[in-house]
Amino acid sequence: MTTDMRSQFDQYIENFKQNTSKEVQDKMRNAIDELENSEEGNGLSEGEKAPDFTLPDAKGGQVQLSEQLKFGPVIVTFYRGGWCPYCNMELRAYQEILDDIHKEGAQLIAISPQTPDQSMTTQEKNDLQYHVLSDVGNKAARQFNLVYKLPDYLVEVYKDKGLNVDKHNGDDSWTLPVSATYIIDTDGSIVYEYTKSDYKDRAEPSEVLQELKKVKA
């Protein structure tokens, strides 16, 4: 039975609200509002060409988008990191439908700015059987226009909570990709996109699968 990711999110959010101060919640909400009102992280749109990229996977190999597209469409999902509970829920939800994705002749790629070692930890922790790639420095995410910088007041909140994003990413830029999911057809065109400034608002993997089936129809 496929898990409803958004139901998991709702449950986590409710628990988070009960156990987190209003001050911290307000800072997190303000950061999302500021990002929504900025020019950062708007993402590429449906109909545009996806930039090619080559990134290391968790096992030391190299994965190139254009090579994967030779075999069929590719779902590319950008996530913040293994330290993010919403990301882990999303990654596990994709694992649950991985066989269905493969039945459609497609591949799945998940990308974060984490170092390869951190990506391996994320992959093993969630028992992921698809490509988990490291985009150190957010180079690929920048090509997709997804990168934003965490405001200083939110960096302090993260540090207080032990979320050492700088150590996970191997740099001190405190930049992240907006959570985004794309379906890229074999000609490199983006045929589906879901990009939101709020990291709690993500495409339901089962709905992405239905969009993938339209591509193959």
C-alpha positions, -999 to +999 in steps of 0.1 A: +000+000+000+014+034-010+018+059+018+002+093+014+031+117+018+010+147+026-008+129+054+027+122+069+036+158+065+004+170+082+010+146+112+046+159+115+036+195+112+010+191+140+036+175+163+061+202+153+037+230+163+031+215+197+068+212+205+082+243+190+081+279+203+060+305+185+091+326+181+109+298+161+077+291+141+073+327+132+109+329+120+105+299+098+073+313+084+089+347+077+118+331+059+093+312+036+073+345+030+105+364+022+116+337-003+082+337-020+084+374-025+120+373-038+135+365-072+153+335-058+144+299-064+117+304-090+128+273-110+125+264-146+091+260-162+073+234-181+083+236-218+118+248-211+149+226-218+165+210-188+202+217-185+224+187-187+244+178-156+268+151-144+269+145-107+284+119-083+262+093-068+265+080-032+287+051-044+313+071-062+299+067-098+290+096-121+254+100-134+247+122-164+212+133-172+215+131-210+227+095-207+197+086-185+174+102-210+185+078-237+165+051-220+134+070-212+120+100-193+136+110-160+120+123-128+144+147-111+136+158-076+157+183-057+157+180-019+174+200+009+192+171+027+190+141+049+187+164+079+153+175+067+124+153+079+102+163+050+129+153+025+132+118+041+094+113+040+094+123+003+124+101-006+108+071+010+075+078-007+093+077-041+109+044-031+075+029-026+065+037-062+099+030-078+088-002-094+058+016-110+082+043-123+104+017-139+074+000-154+068+033-173+103+031-187+115+060-165+143+066-141+143+086-108+171+109-097+172+127-063+196+156-059+208+176-028+238+198-021+251+172+005+285+157+002+287+122-013+292+107+022+261+124+035+242+113+004+252+077+011+240+081+047+206+094+034+204+066+009+212+038+034+190+053+061+159+053+038+169+021+018+167+040-015+173+020-046+175+049-070+201+075-079+209+098-050+233+125-063+255+151-046+253+186-061+280+202-039+279+239-043+244+237-058+258+239-094+230+219-110+204+234-088+216+269-099+212+259-135+176+250-127+172+284-109+164+268-076+191+282-052+184+305-023+204+316+007+190+310+042+186+343+061+210+348+090+182+346+116+172+312+103+208+300+102+209+307+140+176+287+145+191+258+126+223+259+145+204+259+178+185+228+167+217+211+157+210+213+120+245+219+108+238+223+071+273+236+065+288+203+076+263+183+056+271+203+025+308+208+029+307+245+026+296+275+047+274+292+021+241+281+038+225+279+004+199+253-005+177+243-034+140+250-033+122+217-031+113+209-068+103+180-089+105+178-127+096+152-153+120+155-182+112+138-215+137+121-237+143+152-258+154+171-227+122+192-224+105+197-191+070+183-193+060+187-157+073+208-128+063+214-092+084+242-075+074+258-043+091+282-019+076+264+011+096+232+017+064+216+032+046+220-001+058+192-024+044+172-053+028+140-040+049+111-056+018+092-066+005+122-085+039+126-102+035+090-113+002+098-129+018+127-147+045+104-159+019+080-174+006+110-195+041+115-209+042+078-220+006+078-233 
